[in-house]
Every structure is written in C-alpha cells, then in structure tokens.
C-alpha cells in the first residue's frame, strides 16, 4: 500500500570518469590489470588493509570482486592515474552504497609510495567526494581505518571528516591479528565547508 510519500531518486552508480589537474580517476576495467600489476605488489601498500594483494592471482581476485560490486550497484570503482607521468598509481572506490539511506563509504584506497605527498590522493578524494555529494546526492560518506594506522587517521581528519568512534574487534586481518576500525564521516551539510577547505589545500599544492 502506498503511503503517498515521494519516491527518492535512485543513487546513480554508473561508472564515471573524474579528472582534475593532477589525477585522472578512470572507471576500473580488466584492461587495467597489467598497469595495476606494475604498482600493486609493494608490501607497504597492504599493511593496514583488510585484504592483502601479493601476486597476480590475488590482484585478479581483488579486481574481479570490485567489478562484481560495481555491477551490483553497491560500488563505484576507479583506478588512480597520475597526470604528471601518465601512470596508474593505485585504485580507490565508493562502496557499501545504500540506496535507502543515501550513504556510502570511501575507501579501499591504495597508492604506490612513489605518489605519496604529491597531491594525488588529496585531489582524488576531492573528486570522489564531489561526485558523491553533488553527483550522487549522498547524505553521508564514511571512512574507516585500522586503529594502528595513524597516518591514515591523520589524513582522513585533514580532509575535514569528523571522528565517530571505534568498532572494537571489527575485523580479523589476513595475518590473524585483530583490527579495531576507527570511523569518520562527512555529511551533506558539511560538504560546502569541506569542499572549500580542500580547494584551498589543492591551491597551496600548486
């Protein structure tokens, strides 16, 4: 029985190219596998991740799962291409997308260490958040990270995300250790201020 409530417009999870001055976010395809394999096997990339990729087979499984989630409409997945050298630097995604609540997470982000502190990650986050709030009309974008990954916690906070607390014993890592997940979020009402702050930060990088 209809309650007479207006239908919410669906969140559009169609793959989309996002491009800035430093980075090009390309919708992930199987064609990206050879380029991803050139940068994905640096062990430090996966230290704090819930999934570890150490060889071609694991990379193929990682990409296949990401593409399956994208086809199901629960994720939008990109490879991160640095425009300074034209090379794939890593990958990132919006995932766990809820049509009902208009929420999602931004994560599964990894970059080869060569691209740390280059502005690539900040601009990628700016582009993804803009797409989430302006293109997908998200109400909330969440981030979570390993409780020992202080570098990630500082980086998420620097984006303007607010801390929300810790899920204790949240995951068992591939090496059998227990991970507590530290959560942050940005909500729709905060996006204009966060957007302006990120634009100022990117301008300083120039």
C-alpha positions in Angstrom: 0.0 0.0 0.0 1.4 3.4 -0.9 1.8 5.9 1.8 1.8 8.8 -0.6 5.4 9.6 0.0 7.5 11.0 -2.8 9.9 8.4 -4.3 13.6 9.1 -3.6 15.6 9.4 -6.8 18.0 6.4 -7.1 21.7 6.9 -6.5 23.3 6.7 -9.9 26.2 4.2 -9.7 27.1 4.4 -13.4 30.9 4.4 -13.8 32.1 7.9 -14.5 35.5 9.5 -15.4 36.7 12.1 -12.9 39.6 14.4 -13.8 41.5 17.1 -12.0 44.8 18.9 -12.5 47.0 16.1 -11.0 44.9 13.0 -11.2 42.5 11.1 -13.6 40.1 8.6 -12.0 39.2 6.1 -14.6 36.4 3.5 -14.1 38.1 0.2 -13.4 38.1 -2.4 -16.1 40.0 -5.7 -16.6 42.2 -3.8 -19.1 43.8 -2.0 -16.2 45.2 -5.2 -14.8 48.7 -5.0 -16.4 49.2 -1.4 -15.2 47.9 -2.2 -11.7 50.3 -5.2 -11.6 53.2 -2.7 -12.1 52.5 -0.9 -8.8 50.3 -3.3 -6.6 52.9 -5.6 -5.1 54.7 -3.1 -2.9 54.1 -4.7 0.6 53.7 -1.5 2.5 50.6 -0.7 0.5 48.6 -3.5 2.1 49.9 -3.4 5.7 46.7 -2.0 7.2 44.2 -3.2 4.6 41.7 -6.0 5.3 42.7 -7.7 2.1 46.3 -8.2 1.0 47.4 -8.4 -2.6 50.8 -10.1 -3.1 50.7 -11.7 -6.5 48.9 -11.7 -9.9 46.2 -14.2 -8.8 45.3 -12.1 -5.7 45.2 -9.0 -7.8 42.9 -10.6 -10.3 40.6 -11.7 -7.5 40.7 -8.2 -6.0 39.7 -6.6 -9.3 37.1 -9.2 -10.0 35.4 -8.6 -6.7 35.5 -4.9 -7.2 33.9 -5.2 -10.7 31.2 -7.6 -9.3 30.3 -5.0 -6.6 30.2 -2.3 -9.3 27.8 -4.4 -11.5 25.6 -5.0 -8.4 25.4 -1.2 -7.9 27.0 -1.3 -4.5 30.3 0.3 -5.5 31.8 2.8 -8.0 35.5 1.8 -8.6 38.3 3.7 -10.1 42.0 3.4 -10.9 44.0 6.4 -10.0 46.2 7.7 -12.8 48.8 10.4 -12.1 48.8 13.0 -14.8 52.4 14.0 -14.1 53.7 10.8 -15.6 50.6 9.2 -17.1 51.0 6.1 -15.0 48.5 4.2 -12.8 49.3 5.0 -9.2 46.7 2.9 -7.4 43.0 2.4 -7.0 40.0 3.7 -4.9 36.3 3.4 -4.6 33.0 4.4 -3.2 31.3 1.3 -1.8 28.7 -0.2 0.5 26.3 2.2 -1.2 22.8 2.3 0.4 20.1 3.4 -1.8 17.7 3.5 1.1 19.8 5.8 3.3 21.9 7.5 0.6 25.1 6.6 2.4 28.4 5.1 1.3 32.0 4.6 2.3 35.1 6.0 0.6 37.9 3.5 0.8 39.8 0.6 -0.5 42.2 3.4 -1.5 45.8 2.4 -2.1 48.7 4.3 -3.8 52.2 3.2 -4.6 54.6 5.1 -2.2 56.1 7.0 -5.1 52.9 9.0 -5.2 52.6 9.8 -1.5 52.8 13.6 -0.7 52.3 14.6 -4.3 48.7 15.9 -4.0 47.4 12.9 -6.0 45.5 11.4 -3.0 44.0 14.8 -1.9 42.7 15.6 -5.3 41.4 12.1 -5.8 39.4 12.4 -2.5 38.2 15.9 -3.6 36.9 14.5 -6.9 35.3 11.4 -5.2 33.6 13.5 -2.5 32.3 16.0 -5.1 30.9 13.1 -7.1 29.3 11.5 -4.0 27.6 14.7 -2.7 26.9 16.5 -6.0 26.6 13.7 -8.5 25.1 11.0 -6.3 23.3 13.2 -3.8 24.8 11.3 -0.8 23.7 12.1 2.7 26.8 10.7 4.3 30.2 9.5 3.2 32.1 7.4 5.8 35.7 6.4 6.2 37.2 3.7 8.3 40.8 2.6 9.0 43.0 0.4 11.2 43.4 1.5 14.7 47.2 1.5 14.4 47.3 3.3 11.1 47.9 6.8 12.5 49.0 8.1 9.1 45.6 7.3 7.6 43.7 8.7 10.6 45.6 12.0 10.3 44.9 12.1 6.5 41.2 11.4 7.0 40.9 14.1 9.7 42.7 16.5 7.4 40.0 16.1 4.8 37.5 17.5 7.2 35.9 14.2 8.3 34.6 14.0 11.8 35.6 11.1 14.2 32.7 8.8 15.1 34.3 6.2 17.3 35.9 2.8 17.1 34.4 -0.6 16.3 36.4 -3.0 18.5 37.4 -6.4 17.3 35.9 -5.4 14.0 38.0 -7.5 11.6 40.5 -10.4 11.6 43.4 -9.4 9.4 45.0 -11.7 6.8 47.8 -12.4 9.3 45.3 -13.4 12.0 45.7 -10.2 14.1 42.6 -8.3 15.3 41.7 -4.9 13.9 39.7 -2.3 15.6 38.2 0.1 13.0 38.3 3.8 13.6 35.4 5.6 11.9 35.0 9.1 10.4 32.3 10.7 8.2 31.4 13.8 6.3 27.7 14.6 6.0 25.9 16.5 3.3 25.5 19.6 5.4 29.3 19.8 5.9 30.3 19.3 2.3 30.3 23.1 1.3 32.9 23.9 4.1 34.9 20.7 3.4 34.9 21.5 -0.3 36.2 25.0 0.2 38.9 23.7 2.5 40.1 21.1 0.1 40.1 23.6 -2.8 42.3 25.9 -0.7 44.6 23.0 0.1 44.9 22.0 -3.5 45.7 25.6 -4.4 48.6 25.5 -2.0 50.0 22.4 -3.7 50.1 24.4 -7.0 
